[in-house]
Amino acid sequence: MSFEEIYDTYYGKIFRLCMGYMNDHDWAQDVTQETFITVWQKLSQFRNESAIGTWIYRIAANQCLRQLEKQSKMPKAEMPVQLEDKPPPDNDSQVQLLYKCIAELPEIDRIIISLELEDVKQAEIACIVGLSETNIRVKVYRIKEKLSQKFKKYEQQY
């Protein structure tokens, strides 16, 4: 599989995974690009010990975690008052609410549910996050319950 084929196949999936982590369109786009830069640089080192998708998801998850860690260490500056608040390009309110709910989950739950939403097999998710497949099944069920409760709570507010 060429890099172009990998990019075309996985770009949307990796972007949505990053959105689940970052809950910010520009930030997710940056991390997605960093992920594919790493894939490009390391493609010759891929050993086919797992599916290429699993390998790429793992790279993306690591990039997201590193970015979140960097962000937590950065001093927060005040936002300039004169900037206009612009809505994200994806204006579907249900999708935005889903990203907001996912962003409120613990980090490991965010990656698991983001991969689940991308139809990644639970066995692959287990390899990516380093948990057993049984544990993933239980976590997915519990995460869906949490998201359902969060969704209901937000819908009642509006």
Secondary structure, DSSP 4 states (H G I P E B T S, - for coil): --HHHHHHHHHHHHHHHHHHHH--HHHHHHHHHHHHHHHHHHGGG--SSS-HHHHHHHHHHHHHHHHHHHHHHSPPPPPPTTPPP---S---HHHHHHHHHHHTS-HHHHHHHHHHHTT--HHHHHHHHT--HHHHHHHHHHHHHHHHHHHHHHHHH-
